[in-house]
Amino acid sequence: MKRPKPDRAEVIALIVVGGLATTLLFLPPFIGLADQGDFFRLMHWGKFVYPPLEYRDQFVGWVTRQYLVERSPLLSWWGFPSSEALFIKTSSLLGLILSRQYFDLRILGFVHVFGFAGASALLLRGWRAALPAGRIILLPAILLVFCDIGYLTYFHSFYGEPASLIFMLTTVGIGLILVGDRRRSISILILFHASAFCLVTAKPQNLPFVVAFLLFGAWLHFDSTDVIWRRVNLAGLGLTVLVAATILLVIPLRMKEANLYNSVFNGILRDSESAADDLAALGLPRELEALKGTSYFDTYTKIDTRGEEFRSKFYSNTGMARVVVFYLTHPARYLEKLAVTSNRAYTLRPPALGNFEKQSGNPFSSKTARWTFWSRAKERYLPRSVWFSLGYLGGLLLLIANEWRRCGRRGLAVFLFALWLMMVISFVSPIAGDGENDLEKHLFLFNAFFDLSVILVASSILGLIWRRGGLVAFWPRLDRRIAS
């Protein structure tokens, strides 16, 4: 089997996807996604700071387009550990050409679009290598689904979501090339591990994906007897695990405390009818029930949550491990929380975050209506029931099991299972890791995996019809081109 090389469809995808994304993002008025307070973590890679603005103008409601360059990007090589730094550092260096004092967010948007278009072309190439019969649906689906403004507005931001999306698509594309290429290319294997590494390290929320990559890496190891292949594979897995563990250790204490606080008071206790018993199960005193339903970032609470007394009562007596144990021993409560997750899982656009600059004249937290067909359809028509979400995940698992059973394409089935596992992790972890805070934003990658799975299922159905001759009689020339 010849290794697939870029063809006309992939070049067209690169141009069309890049062109549509650029048009949607760069048409006036300027649009992006407002800062909810996380930008500072990645702005250090610039190094950028906000221009003089009122506090209310910096966060949530409006987007800031221009930032001050506090230090030359040639001297700023440390910030929050994330693969998003690759895009920010590249754009900051490009920004030197235009100005040494100001950084325009559109430069970062352009770099994101370039990476996104390349990832889309790679996905098309991987589809051709492993799933050739359904490729006809892929490019229109990318234009409709992944060019939705709910995804693209993140490109004009300092969030980690753009890296998550771009490297997710890249990982899927290269992974499909890997399982479809029987020549066992070492270069493709290296590219796969590099992309998987960038996906895992895009956000701390993605770190549990290591489990899925270890599973797929184990199959890659035992499916080959080539010594060099095995060593490269083990090196890629080892590096990803090592860096993921290191990131867990270096995550700022304040961020860990915020996640723990929210997972308890705005998660477990939020709708609890027996808050005192829940606190006891977590090893916490009953008096903390007064904080039920509050967030770490709430300014006014009945207890001083920044004082040493609270720290000794809360942070010293519980941890994220106890939160996990609580949900494992109270499955009915966790199912209730997954029902909350399902209710908000298919809302791609965070409700509170605006898309416009203040000077645009649009109201605080207002949103653009450009190219929102897919995100609006999901919000309006998809069931919000937890049974729909769990049923859909179960249905996908049955399809993957059937792929494993029916022929010799075991590698494809294992890879699809790894993707399914990451989708499950993206669905079940946000509520446990940060409570109900910013739930729509934390479910961003679940939306991406869900949308990709819908495309995969649709392409499989189309491929089945194609193989049975249902469409060949109507369009034989197209059939020959797709098959080639």
Order of alpha helices (4+ residues) and beta strands (2+ residues): alpha-alpha-beta-alpha-beta-alpha-beta-alpha-alpha-alpha-alpha-alpha-alpha-alpha-alpha-alpha-alpha-alpha-alpha-alpha-alpha-alpha-alpha-alpha-alpha
